[in-house]
């Protein structure tokens, strides 16, 4: 089966081996971030609707569980846009829990829609929420996140605080720094005041590690990244997830391996080494699948981002990034 809404697994620094659910199925988002690793936003909107019916996503997830069924550290709502735009995301959380009762449900969000109490209530069903907040300075927020009209950093920050007061699960806050855009002292000062109010369970300060939507998005220098991490008390030592069972290539056909590999790079460009880690396949099986997919146009290689990196960047000997996402 070709999966349309289920993708991965991918190896996430914060969640371990994570299976993704795409709730918009297209680049539909309340923001058009410079650094977005799935490309530019095609529909910039705050209008919520059932962009993909929950049933379609959950039918695929049940099929994946039955036919692939890899051990996972998380099932994560995210994908090619802002998942909370989908009015049926609460049903997806409940359904994922029914299908995979022992796997935590995580939600990646830019937090812009948390201004709506109904969204906060539905999101409260998740186990882990991973909001991003890149700047509390108006001009920087506008430049790095390129939001839909009406989305402001103050509103997002207030909505996050309201959510914290209502939510018993874990919050992993992410701040992504783009050189010369949101790495100012003023932003650091404001975020330093905000983080203790939010009381997140962890803070991750990261920078560009993969190609972004816009070429001007550049990584900050490592020293700067390390300083921000120290200042914002980022817990950067938390272990990556514990799933250790490898996916045995012997049990899969070449076609199935190609599908797993292509599926994994559809939303996230990765190197051979990253793909092997994410899928549990050997590097050799991954390379073989990529060779075939490259020849048939199923994947393409893309350039790594310029500048220094965060903790997840591949080293030079890992070779190029592969992508099957939109250009
Ligand atoms: S990074 Fe997230 S919030 Fe930003 S444009 Fe991409 S999907 Fe939307």
py3Dmol code that shows the C-alpha trace and the ligand (Angstrom):
import py3Dmol

protein = """\
ATOM      1  CA  UNK A   1       0.000   0.000   0.000  1.00  0.00           C
ATOM      2  CA  UNK A   2       1.246   3.489  -0.839  1.00  0.00           C
ATOM      3  CA  UNK A   3       0.749   5.621   2.225  1.00  0.00           C
ATOM      4  CA  UNK A   4      -0.507   9.150   1.671  1.00  0.00           C
ATOM      5  CA  UNK A   5      -0.792  10.401   5.224  1.00  0.00           C
ATOM      6  CA  UNK A   6       1.469   8.088   7.232  1.00  0.00           C
ATOM      7  CA  UNK A   7       5.174   8.785   6.769  1.00  0.00           C
ATOM      8  CA  UNK A   8       8.426   7.658   8.250  1.00  0.00           C
ATOM      9  CA  UNK A   9       9.472   6.512  10.649  1.00  0.00           C
ATOM     10  CA  UNK A  10      11.973   9.309  11.032  1.00  0.00           C
ATOM     11  CA  UNK A  11      14.533   9.647  13.778  1.00  0.00           C
ATOM     12  CA  UNK A  12      13.750  12.699  15.843  1.00  0.00           C
ATOM     13  CA  UNK A  13      16.224  14.146  18.295  1.00  0.00           C
ATOM     14  CA  UNK A  14      13.406  14.782  20.755  1.00  0.00           C
ATOM     15  CA  UNK A  15      11.065  11.862  20.209  1.00  0.00           C
ATOM     16  CA  UNK A  16      13.246   9.008  19.047  1.00  0.00           C
ATOM     17  CA  UNK A  17      11.792   6.813  16.321  1.00  0.00           C
ATOM     18  CA  UNK A  18       8.675   8.652  15.332  1.00  0.00           C
ATOM     19  CA  UNK A  19       5.974   7.760  12.843  1.00  0.00           C
ATOM     20  CA  UNK A  20       4.478  10.865  11.251  1.00  0.00           C
ATOM     21  CA  UNK A  21       0.860  11.581  10.384  1.00  0.00           C
ATOM     22  CA  UNK A  22       0.283  14.308   7.820  1.00  0.00           C
ATOM     23  CA  UNK A  23      -2.916  16.162   8.713  1.00  0.00           C
ATOM     24  CA  UNK A  24      -2.961  18.631   5.829  1.00  0.00           C
ATOM     25  CA  UNK A  25      -1.497  16.508   3.015  1.00  0.00           C
ATOM     26  CA  UNK A  26      -0.348  19.712   1.294  1.00  0.00           C
ATOM     27  CA  UNK A  27       1.706  22.766   2.282  1.00  0.00           C
ATOM     28  CA  UNK A  28      -1.132  24.490   4.128  1.00  0.00           C
ATOM     29  CA  UNK A  29       0.006  26.444   7.148  1.00  0.00           C
ATOM     30  CA  UNK A  30      -0.548  29.532   9.289  1.00  0.00           C
ATOM     31  CA  UNK A  31       3.116  30.380   8.648  1.00  0.00           C
ATOM     32  CA  UNK A  32       5.629  30.247   5.801  1.00  0.00           C
ATOM     33  CA  UNK A  33       8.861  29.860   7.748  1.00  0.00           C
ATOM     34  CA  UNK A  34      12.186  30.632   6.105  1.00  0.00           C
ATOM     35  CA  UNK A  35      13.592  27.385   7.416  1.00  0.00           C
ATOM     36  CA  UNK A  36      10.687  25.013   6.706  1.00  0.00           C
ATOM     37  CA  UNK A  37      12.233  21.727   5.683  1.00  0.00           C
ATOM     38  CA  UNK A  38       9.255  20.577   3.644  1.00  0.00           C
ATOM     39  CA  UNK A  39       9.351  23.655   1.409  1.00  0.00           C
ATOM     40  CA  UNK A  40       7.352  26.841   0.932  1.00  0.00           C
ATOM     41  CA  UNK A  41       3.769  27.181   2.131  1.00  0.00           C
ATOM     42  CA  UNK A  42       1.307  27.072  -0.770  1.00  0.00           C
ATOM     43  CA  UNK A  43      -1.773  28.094   1.214  1.00  0.00           C
ATOM     44  CA  UNK A  44      -1.151  30.580   4.006  1.00  0.00           C
ATOM     45  CA  UNK A  45      -4.288  30.563   6.132  1.00  0.00           C
ATOM     46  CA  UNK A  46      -5.788  30.405   9.612  1.00  0.00           C
ATOM     47  CA  UNK A  47      -8.970  28.778   8.337  1.00  0.00           C
ATOM     48  CA  UNK A  48      -9.586  25.463  10.052  1.00  0.00           C
ATOM     49  CA  UNK A  49     -11.345  22.624   8.290  1.00  0.00           C
ATOM     50  CA  UNK A  50     -11.102  18.878   7.687  1.00  0.00           C
ATOM     51  CA  UNK A  51      -8.263  19.147   5.173  1.00  0.00           C
ATOM     52  CA  UNK A  52      -7.892  15.370   5.460  1.00  0.00           C
ATOM     53  CA  UNK A  53     -10.659  13.318   7.107  1.00  0.00           C
ATOM     54  CA  UNK A  54      -9.541  11.631  10.335  1.00  0.00           C
ATOM     55  CA  UNK A  55     -10.901   8.326   9.047  1.00  0.00           C
ATOM     56  CA  UNK A  56      -8.575   8.347   6.018  1.00  0.00           C
ATOM     57  CA  UNK A  57      -5.544   8.925   8.256  1.00  0.00           C
ATOM     58  CA  UNK A  58      -6.577   6.329  10.819  1.00  0.00           C
ATOM     59  CA  UNK A  59      -7.338   3.681   8.188  1.00  0.00           C
ATOM     60  CA  UNK A  60      -3.776   4.085   6.907  1.00  0.00           C
ATOM     61  CA  UNK A  61      -2.353   4.005  10.414  1.00  0.00           C
ATOM     62  CA  UNK A  62      -4.207   0.765  11.190  1.00  0.00           C
ATOM     63  CA  UNK A  63      -2.866  -0.725   7.942  1.00  0.00           C
ATOM     64  CA  UNK A  64       0.699   0.372   8.800  1.00  0.00           C
ATOM     65  CA  UNK A  65       0.396  -1.120  12.266  1.00  0.00           C
ATOM     66  CA  UNK A  66      -0.784  -4.418  10.852  1.00  0.00           C
ATOM     67  CA  UNK A  67       1.660  -4.715   7.944  1.00  0.00           C
ATOM     68  CA  UNK A  68       4.805  -2.842   9.030  1.00  0.00           C
ATOM     69  CA  UNK A  69       4.353  -2.587  12.790  1.00  0.00           C
ATOM     70  CA  UNK A  70       7.844  -1.361  13.711  1.00  0.00           C
ATOM     71  CA  UNK A  71       8.493  -0.487  17.342  1.00  0.00           C
ATOM     72  CA  UNK A  72       8.040   3.233  17.828  1.00  0.00           C
ATOM     73  CA  UNK A  73       8.786   5.864  20.429  1.00  0.00           C
ATOM     74  CA  UNK A  74       6.015   8.166  19.249  1.00  0.00           C
ATOM     75  CA  UNK A  75       3.321   8.701  16.689  1.00  0.00           C
ATOM     76  CA  UNK A  76       3.438  12.352  15.734  1.00  0.00           C
ATOM     77  CA  UNK A  77       0.857  14.649  14.191  1.00  0.00           C
ATOM     78  CA  UNK A  78       2.652  17.000  11.836  1.00  0.00           C
ATOM     79  CA  UNK A  79       3.529  16.641   8.169  1.00  0.00           C
ATOM     80  CA  UNK A  80       3.421  19.160   5.375  1.00  0.00           C
ATOM     81  CA  UNK A  81       1.546  21.911   7.206  1.00  0.00           C
ATOM     82  CA  UNK A  82       0.150  22.999  10.558  1.00  0.00           C
ATOM     83  CA  UNK A  83      -1.714  19.951  11.940  1.00  0.00           C
ATOM     84  CA  UNK A  84      -4.049  21.947  14.183  1.00  0.00           C
ATOM     85  CA  UNK A  85      -5.611  23.515  11.087  1.00  0.00           C
ATOM     86  CA  UNK A  86      -7.334  20.168  10.654  1.00  0.00           C
ATOM     87  CA  UNK A  87     -10.609  20.351  12.628  1.00  0.00           C
ATOM     88  CA  UNK A  88     -10.486  16.556  13.094  1.00  0.00           C
ATOM     89  CA  UNK A  89      -7.073  16.435  14.771  1.00  0.00           C
ATOM     90  CA  UNK A  90      -8.648  15.494  18.120  1.00  0.00           C
ATOM     91  CA  UNK A  91     -10.241  12.432  16.518  1.00  0.00           C
ATOM     92  CA  UNK A  92      -6.839  11.529  15.042  1.00  0.00           C
ATOM     93  CA  UNK A  93      -5.274  11.666  18.527  1.00  0.00           C
ATOM     94  CA  UNK A  94      -8.007   9.443  19.977  1.00  0.00           C
ATOM     95  CA  UNK A  95      -7.771   7.031  17.039  1.00  0.00           C
ATOM     96  CA  UNK A  96      -3.967   6.787  17.196  1.00  0.00           C
ATOM     97  CA  UNK A  97      -4.256   5.894  20.860  1.00  0.00           C
ATOM     98  CA  UNK A  98      -6.812   3.180  20.065  1.00  0.00           C
ATOM     99  CA  UNK A  99      -4.615   1.692  17.316  1.00  0.00           C
ATOM    100  CA  UNK A 100      -1.301   1.995  19.198  1.00  0.00           C
ATOM    101  CA  UNK A 101      -2.223   2.062  22.879  1.00  0.00           C
ATOM    102  CA  UNK A 102       1.351   1.850  24.135  1.00  0.00           C
ATOM    103  CA  UNK A 103       2.809   4.560  21.879  1.00  0.00           C
ATOM    104  CA  UNK A 104       2.764   8.187  23.095  1.00  0.00           C
ATOM    105  CA  UNK A 105       0.972  10.641  20.833  1.00  0.00           C
ATOM    106  CA  UNK A 106       2.938  13.794  20.080  1.00  0.00           C
ATOM    107  CA  UNK A 107       1.886  16.931  18.225  1.00  0.00           C
ATOM    108  CA  UNK A 108       4.219  19.327  16.395  1.00  0.00           C
ATOM    109  CA  UNK A 109       2.718  22.788  16.176  1.00  0.00           C
ATOM    110  CA  UNK A 110       3.664  26.398  15.596  1.00  0.00           C
ATOM    111  CA  UNK A 111       1.181  27.207  18.416  1.00  0.00           C
ATOM    112  CA  UNK A 112      -0.600  29.955  16.476  1.00  0.00           C
ATOM    113  CA  UNK A 113      -4.008  28.277  16.762  1.00  0.00           C
ATOM    114  CA  UNK A 114      -3.802  27.768  20.524  1.00  0.00           C
ATOM    115  CA  UNK A 115      -5.524  31.128  20.808  1.00  0.00           C
ATOM    116  CA  UNK A 116      -8.749  29.138  20.313  1.00  0.00           C
ATOM    117  CA  UNK A 117      -9.936  27.473  23.556  1.00  0.00           C
ATOM    118  CA  UNK A 118     -11.449  24.563  21.594  1.00  0.00           C
ATOM    119  CA  UNK A 119      -8.079  23.843  19.983  1.00  0.00           C
ATOM    120  CA  UNK A 120      -6.380  23.867  23.397  1.00  0.00           C
ATOM    121  CA  UNK A 121      -9.021  21.521  24.805  1.00  0.00           C
ATOM    122  CA  UNK A 122      -8.597  18.987  21.971  1.00  0.00           C
ATOM    123  CA  UNK A 123      -4.815  19.259  22.072  1.00  0.00           C
ATOM    124  CA  UNK A 124      -4.921  18.465  25.784  1.00  0.00           C
ATOM    125  CA  UNK A 125      -5.481  14.806  24.834  1.00  0.00           C
ATOM    126  CA  UNK A 126      -1.921  14.479  23.484  1.00  0.00           C
ATOM    127  CA  UNK A 127       0.937  13.085  25.584  1.00  0.00           C
ATOM    128  CA  UNK A 128       3.606  15.460  24.291  1.00  0.00           C
ATOM    129  CA  UNK A 129       3.154  18.807  22.598  1.00  0.00           C
ATOM    130  CA  UNK A 130       6.109  20.312  20.735  1.00  0.00           C
ATOM    131  CA  UNK A 131       5.412  23.986  20.079  1.00  0.00           C
ATOM    132  CA  UNK A 132       7.842  26.279  18.342  1.00  0.00           C
ATOM    133  CA  UNK A 133       8.364  29.901  19.227  1.00  0.00           C
ATOM    134  CA  UNK A 134      11.264  31.483  17.391  1.00  0.00           C
ATOM    135  CA  UNK A 135      10.998  35.110  18.386  1.00  0.00           C
ATOM    136  CA  UNK A 136       9.112  37.400  20.698  1.00  0.00           C
ATOM    137  CA  UNK A 137      10.245  40.435  18.718  1.00  0.00           C
ATOM    138  CA  UNK A 138       7.559  41.484  16.214  1.00  0.00           C
ATOM    139  CA  UNK A 139       9.851  42.230  13.262  1.00  0.00           C
ATOM    140  CA  UNK A 140      11.891  39.068  13.760  1.00  0.00           C
ATOM    141  CA  UNK A 141       8.787  36.899  14.109  1.00  0.00           C
ATOM    142  CA  UNK A 142       7.455  38.407  10.865  1.00  0.00           C
ATOM    143  CA  UNK A 143      10.763  37.786   9.085  1.00  0.00           C
ATOM    144  CA  UNK A 144      11.467  34.251  10.242  1.00  0.00           C
ATOM    145  CA  UNK A 145       7.933  32.824  10.406  1.00  0.00           C
ATOM    146  CA  UNK A 146       6.198  34.931   7.727  1.00  0.00           C
ATOM    147  CA  UNK A 147       2.810  34.364   9.420  1.00  0.00           C
ATOM    148  CA  UNK A 148      -0.741  34.777   8.118  1.00  0.00           C
ATOM    149  CA  UNK A 149      -2.299  38.159   8.935  1.00  0.00           C
ATOM    150  CA  UNK A 150      -3.341  38.454  12.564  1.00  0.00           C
ATOM    151  CA  UNK A 151      -0.785  35.986  13.968  1.00  0.00           C
ATOM    152  CA  UNK A 152       1.484  37.813  16.414  1.00  0.00           C
ATOM    153  CA  UNK A 153       4.188  36.590  18.799  1.00  0.00           C
ATOM    154  CA  UNK A 154       2.395  38.121  21.791  1.00  0.00           C
ATOM    155  CA  UNK A 155      -0.825  36.228  21.020  1.00  0.00           C
ATOM    156  CA  UNK A 156       1.097  32.975  20.519  1.00  0.00           C
ATOM    157  CA  UNK A 157       2.997  33.430  23.796  1.00  0.00           C
ATOM    158  CA  UNK A 158      -0.196  34.155  25.751  1.00  0.00           C
ATOM    159  CA  UNK A 159      -1.958  31.180  24.188  1.00  0.00           C
ATOM    160  CA  UNK A 160       0.956  28.926  25.133  1.00  0.00           C
ATOM    161  CA  UNK A 161       0.757  30.077  28.742  1.00  0.00           C
ATOM    162  CA  UNK A 162      -2.998  29.396  28.776  1.00  0.00           C
ATOM    163  CA  UNK A 163      -2.345  25.931  27.363  1.00  0.00           C
ATOM    164  CA  UNK A 164       0.342  25.209  29.970  1.00  0.00           C
ATOM    165  CA  UNK A 165      -2.113  26.001  32.757  1.00  0.00           C
ATOM    166  CA  UNK A 166      -4.628  23.512  31.312  1.00  0.00           C
ATOM    167  CA  UNK A 167      -2.357  20.700  30.082  1.00  0.00           C
ATOM    168  CA  UNK A 168      -1.040  17.880  32.253  1.00  0.00           C
ATOM    169  CA  UNK A 169       1.250  16.364  29.598  1.00  0.00           C
ATOM    170  CA  UNK A 170       4.760  17.289  28.513  1.00  0.00           C
ATOM    171  CA  UNK A 171       5.714  20.381  26.554  1.00  0.00           C
ATOM    172  CA  UNK A 172       8.939  20.426  24.538  1.00  0.00           C
ATOM    173  CA  UNK A 173       9.529  23.981  23.360  1.00  0.00           C
ATOM    174  CA  UNK A 174      11.687  24.569  20.291  1.00  0.00           C
ATOM    175  CA  UNK A 175      13.412  27.776  19.273  1.00  0.00           C
ATOM    176  CA  UNK A 176      15.011  27.710  15.824  1.00  0.00           C
ATOM    177  CA  UNK A 177      17.642  30.348  15.147  1.00  0.00           C
ATOM    178  CA  UNK A 178      18.321  31.748  11.698  1.00  0.00           C
ATOM    179  CA  UNK A 179      21.515  33.785  11.402  1.00  0.00           C
ATOM    180  CA  UNK A 180      20.889  37.518  11.293  1.00  0.00           C
ATOM    181  CA  UNK A 181      17.120  37.104  11.544  1.00  0.00           C
ATOM    182  CA  UNK A 182      16.041  36.053  15.052  1.00  0.00           C
ATOM    183  CA  UNK A 183      19.336  35.589  16.926  1.00  0.00           C
ATOM    184  CA  UNK A 184      19.302  39.071  18.482  1.00  0.00           C
ATOM    185  CA  UNK A 185      20.085  39.903  22.110  1.00  0.00           C
ATOM    186  CA  UNK A 186      16.589  41.363  22.477  1.00  0.00           C
ATOM    187  CA  UNK A 187      14.979  38.098  21.453  1.00  0.00           C
ATOM    188  CA  UNK A 188      17.190  36.162  23.843  1.00  0.00           C
ATOM    189  CA  UNK A 189      16.258  38.549  26.667  1.00  0.00           C
ATOM    190  CA  UNK A 190      12.521  38.176  26.001  1.00  0.00           C
ATOM    191  CA  UNK A 191      12.637  34.399  25.644  1.00  0.00           C
ATOM    192  CA  UNK A 192      14.646  34.148  28.860  1.00  0.00           C
ATOM    193  CA  UNK A 193      11.795  35.887  30.643  1.00  0.00           C
ATOM    194  CA  UNK A 194       9.151  33.790  28.895  1.00  0.00           C
ATOM    195  CA  UNK A 195      10.539  30.270  29.355  1.00  0.00           C
ATOM    196  CA  UNK A 196      10.250  30.176  33.190  1.00  0.00           C
ATOM    197  CA  UNK A 197       6.620  31.269  32.879  1.00  0.00           C
ATOM    198  CA  UNK A 198       5.850  28.496  30.398  1.00  0.00           C
ATOM    199  CA  UNK A 199       7.651  25.833  32.465  1.00  0.00           C
ATOM    200  CA  UNK A 200       8.298  23.519  29.484  1.00  0.00           C
ATOM    201  CA  UNK A 201       9.599  20.029  30.182  1.00  0.00           C
ATOM    202  CA  UNK A 202      12.505  20.720  27.868  1.00  0.00           C
ATOM    203  CA  UNK A 203      13.751  23.486  25.625  1.00  0.00           C
ATOM    204  CA  UNK A 204      15.586  22.810  22.398  1.00  0.00           C
ATOM    205  CA  UNK A 205      17.484  25.611  20.745  1.00  0.00           C
ATOM    206  CA  UNK A 206      18.379  24.515  17.241  1.00  0.00           C
ATOM    207  CA  UNK A 207      19.484  25.972  13.948  1.00  0.00           C
ATOM    208  CA  UNK A 208      19.396  24.947  10.322  1.00  0.00           C
ATOM    209  CA  UNK A 209      20.511  21.348   9.898  1.00  0.00           C
ATOM    210  CA  UNK A 210      18.707  20.607   6.648  1.00  0.00           C
ATOM    211  CA  UNK A 211      17.923  22.632   3.572  1.00  0.00           C
ATOM    212  CA  UNK A 212      15.185  25.188   4.268  1.00  0.00           C
ATOM    213  CA  UNK A 213      12.413  26.635   2.114  1.00  0.00           C
ATOM    214  CA  UNK A 214      14.346  29.842   1.407  1.00  0.00           C
ATOM    215  CA  UNK A 215      18.019  30.003   0.530  1.00  0.00           C
ATOM    216  CA  UNK A 216      18.592  33.017   2.809  1.00  0.00           C
ATOM    217  CA  UNK A 217      17.904  30.817   5.833  1.00  0.00           C
ATOM    218  CA  UNK A 218      21.349  30.186   7.265  1.00  0.00           C
ATOM    219  CA  UNK A 219      22.557  28.440  10.391  1.00  0.00           C
ATOM    220  CA  UNK A 220      23.935  30.457  13.297  1.00  0.00           C
ATOM    221  CA  UNK A 221      27.544  29.744  14.358  1.00  0.00           C
ATOM    222  CA  UNK A 222      28.018  26.926  16.837  1.00  0.00           C
ATOM    223  CA  UNK A 223      29.271  29.254  19.607  1.00  0.00           C
ATOM    224  CA  UNK A 224      26.115  31.307  19.323  1.00  0.00           C
ATOM    225  CA  UNK A 225      23.943  28.198  19.431  1.00  0.00           C
ATOM    226  CA  UNK A 226      25.746  26.910  22.504  1.00  0.00           C
ATOM    227  CA  UNK A 227      25.378  30.245  24.257  1.00  0.00           C
ATOM    228  CA  UNK A 228      21.623  30.366  23.576  1.00  0.00           C
ATOM    229  CA  UNK A 229      21.312  26.824  24.850  1.00  0.00           C
ATOM    230  CA  UNK A 230      23.100  27.700  28.075  1.00  0.00           C
ATOM    231  CA  UNK A 231      21.055  30.865  28.539  1.00  0.00           C
ATOM    232  CA  UNK A 232      17.705  29.193  27.936  1.00  0.00           C
ATOM    233  CA  UNK A 233      18.615  26.177  30.096  1.00  0.00           C
ATOM    234  CA  UNK A 234      18.113  23.883  27.153  1.00  0.00           C
ATOM    235  CA  UNK A 235      18.222  20.222  28.032  1.00  0.00           C
ATOM    236  CA  UNK A 236      20.182  19.006  25.075  1.00  0.00           C
ATOM    237  CA  UNK A 237      21.354  15.807  26.636  1.00  0.00           C
ATOM    238  CA  UNK A 238      18.046  13.949  26.770  1.00  0.00           C
ATOM    239  CA  UNK A 239      18.455  10.571  25.161  1.00  0.00           C
ATOM    240  CA  UNK A 240      16.974   9.807  21.817  1.00  0.00           C
ATOM    241  CA  UNK A 241      14.208   7.204  22.075  1.00  0.00           C
ATOM    242  CA  UNK A 242      14.916   3.716  23.178  1.00  0.00           C
ATOM    243  CA  UNK A 243      13.463   1.547  20.410  1.00  0.00           C
ATOM    244  CA  UNK A 244      16.265  -0.731  19.451  1.00  0.00           C
ATOM    245  CA  UNK A 245      14.632  -3.322  17.262  1.00  0.00           C
ATOM    246  CA  UNK A 246      16.051  -3.084  13.799  1.00  0.00           C
ATOM    247  CA  UNK A 247      13.934  -3.592  10.747  1.00  0.00           C
ATOM    248  CA  UNK A 248      15.307  -6.684   9.100  1.00  0.00           C
ATOM    249  CA  UNK A 249      15.803  -6.195   5.394  1.00  0.00           C
ATOM    250  CA  UNK A 250      15.562  -9.978   5.023  1.00  0.00           C
ATOM    251  CA  UNK A 251      11.870  -9.871   5.841  1.00  0.00           C
ATOM    252  CA  UNK A 252      11.055  -7.213   3.297  1.00  0.00           C
ATOM    253  CA  UNK A 253      10.972  -7.168  -0.483  1.00  0.00           C
ATOM    254  CA  UNK A 254      13.120  -4.647  -2.362  1.00  0.00           C
ATOM    255  CA  UNK A 255       9.926  -2.872  -3.346  1.00  0.00           C
ATOM    256  CA  UNK A 256       8.857  -2.569   0.313  1.00  0.00           C
ATOM    257  CA  UNK A 257      12.265  -1.212   1.310  1.00  0.00           C
ATOM    258  CA  UNK A 258      12.077   1.392  -1.448  1.00  0.00           C
ATOM    259  CA  UNK A 259       8.634   2.418  -0.239  1.00  0.00           C
ATOM    260  CA  UNK A 260       9.817   2.786   3.366  1.00  0.00           C
ATOM    261  CA  UNK A 261      12.828   4.847   2.282  1.00  0.00           C
ATOM    262  CA  UNK A 262      10.879   7.052  -0.113  1.00  0.00           C
ATOM    263  CA  UNK A 263       8.152   7.545   2.463  1.00  0.00           C
ATOM    264  CA  UNK A 264      10.691   8.660   5.049  1.00  0.00           C
ATOM    265  CA  UNK A 265      12.316  11.304   2.828  1.00  0.00           C
ATOM    266  CA  UNK A 266       9.017  12.593   1.490  1.00  0.00           C
ATOM    267  CA  UNK A 267       8.607  15.098   4.353  1.00  0.00           C
ATOM    268  CA  UNK A 268      12.153  15.238   5.633  1.00  0.00           C
ATOM    269  CA  UNK A 269      15.396  15.286   3.620  1.00  0.00           C
ATOM    270  CA  UNK A 270      17.891  12.806   5.094  1.00  0.00           C
ATOM    271  CA  UNK A 271      21.286  11.276   4.419  1.00  0.00           C
ATOM    272  CA  UNK A 272      21.914   7.549   4.103  1.00  0.00           C
ATOM    273  CA  UNK A 273      23.120   7.388   7.709  1.00  0.00           C
ATOM    274  CA  UNK A 274      20.115   9.282   9.026  1.00  0.00           C
ATOM    275  CA  UNK A 275      17.753   7.075   7.036  1.00  0.00           C
ATOM    276  CA  UNK A 276      19.385   3.917   8.340  1.00  0.00           C
ATOM    277  CA  UNK A 277      19.009   5.168  11.900  1.00  0.00           C
ATOM    278  CA  UNK A 278      15.414   6.233  11.396  1.00  0.00           C
ATOM    279  CA  UNK A 279      14.165   3.110   9.682  1.00  0.00           C
ATOM    280  CA  UNK A 280      16.335   0.498  11.351  1.00  0.00           C
ATOM    281  CA  UNK A 281      17.460  -0.739   7.919  1.00  0.00           C
ATOM    282  CA  UNK A 282      21.145  -1.293   7.205  1.00  0.00           C
ATOM    283  CA  UNK A 283      22.989   1.521   5.414  1.00  0.00           C
ATOM    284  CA  UNK A 284      23.619  -0.929   2.590  1.00  0.00           C
ATOM    285  CA  UNK A 285      19.886  -1.630   2.095  1.00  0.00           C
ATOM    286  CA  UNK A 286      19.128   2.080   2.247  1.00  0.00           C
ATOM    287  CA  UNK A 287      21.821   2.892  -0.311  1.00  0.00           C
ATOM    288  CA  UNK A 288      20.592   0.176  -2.651  1.00  0.00           C
ATOM    289  CA  UNK A 289      17.003   1.485  -2.424  1.00  0.00           C
ATOM    290  CA  UNK A 290      18.178   5.064  -2.999  1.00  0.00           C
ATOM    291  CA  UNK A 291      20.185   4.048  -6.066  1.00  0.00           C
ATOM    292  CA  UNK A 292      17.093   2.553  -7.655  1.00  0.00           C
ATOM    293  CA  UNK A 293      14.858   5.426  -6.582  1.00  0.00           C
ATOM    294  CA  UNK A 294      17.357   7.981  -7.927  1.00  0.00           C
ATOM    295  CA  UNK A 295      17.428   6.261 -11.318  1.00  0.00           C
ATOM    296  CA  UNK A 296      13.634   6.137 -11.532  1.00  0.00           C
ATOM    297  CA  UNK A 297      13.101   9.699 -10.284  1.00  0.00           C
ATOM    298  CA  UNK A 298      11.598   8.586  -6.969  1.00  0.00           C
ATOM    299  CA  UNK A 299      14.097  10.648  -4.961  1.00  0.00           C
ATOM    300  CA  UNK A 300      16.585  13.387  -5.727  1.00  0.00           C
ATOM    301  CA  UNK A 301      19.667  14.680  -3.980  1.00  0.00           C
ATOM    302  CA  UNK A 302      19.716  18.174  -2.572  1.00  0.00           C
ATOM    303  CA  UNK A 303      22.339  20.475  -1.092  1.00  0.00           C
ATOM    304  CA  UNK A 304      22.927  20.678   2.650  1.00  0.00           C
ATOM    305  CA  UNK A 305      22.312  24.075   4.270  1.00  0.00           C
ATOM    306  CA  UNK A 306      25.171  26.545   4.492  1.00  0.00           C
ATOM    307  CA  UNK A 307      26.832  27.449   7.766  1.00  0.00           C
ATOM    308  CA  UNK A 308      27.292  25.709  11.076  1.00  0.00           C
ATOM    309  CA  UNK A 309      24.941  23.139  12.367  1.00  0.00           C
ATOM    310  CA  UNK A 310      22.964  21.904  15.315  1.00  0.00           C
ATOM    311  CA  UNK A 311      23.226  18.484  16.825  1.00  0.00           C
ATOM    312  CA  UNK A 312      21.456  16.563  14.091  1.00  0.00           C
ATOM    313  CA  UNK A 313      23.452  17.600  11.065  1.00  0.00           C
ATOM    314  CA  UNK A 314      25.157  14.908   9.106  1.00  0.00           C
ATOM    315  CA  UNK A 315      28.898  14.939   8.688  1.00  0.00           C
ATOM    316  CA  UNK A 316      30.496  15.427   5.271  1.00  0.00           C
ATOM    317  CA  UNK A 317      31.247  11.731   4.840  1.00  0.00           C
ATOM    318  CA  UNK A 318      27.547  10.917   5.221  1.00  0.00           C
ATOM    319  CA  UNK A 319      27.088  12.126   1.660  1.00  0.00           C
ATOM    320  CA  UNK A 320      24.198  14.093   0.216  1.00  0.00           C
ATOM    321  CA  UNK A 321      20.679  14.592   1.484  1.00  0.00           C
ATOM    322  CA  UNK A 322      17.920  12.757  -0.325  1.00  0.00           C
ATOM    323  CA  UNK A 323      14.428  14.154  -0.719  1.00  0.00           C
ATOM    324  CA  UNK A 324      11.142  13.133  -2.267  1.00  0.00           C
ATOM    325  CA  UNK A 325       9.309  16.222  -1.091  1.00  0.00           C
ATOM    326  CA  UNK A 326       8.162  19.200  -3.066  1.00  0.00           C
ATOM    327  CA  UNK A 327      10.805  21.489  -4.564  1.00  0.00           C
TER     328      UNK A 327
END
"""
ligand_1 = """\
8
LIG
S 8.111 25.033 9.667
Fe 6.113 24.390 10.442
S 5.088 26.300 10.920
Fe 6.770 26.822 9.571
S 5.922 26.785 7.471
Fe 6.781 24.756 7.859
S 5.035 23.569 8.614
Fe 4.469 25.731 8.817
"""
view = py3Dmol.view(width=600, height=400)
view.addModel(protein, "pdb")
view.setStyle({"model": 0}, {"cartoon": {"style": "trace"}})
view.addModel(ligand_1, "xyz")
view.setStyle({"model": 1}, {"stick": {}})
view.zoomTo()
view.show()
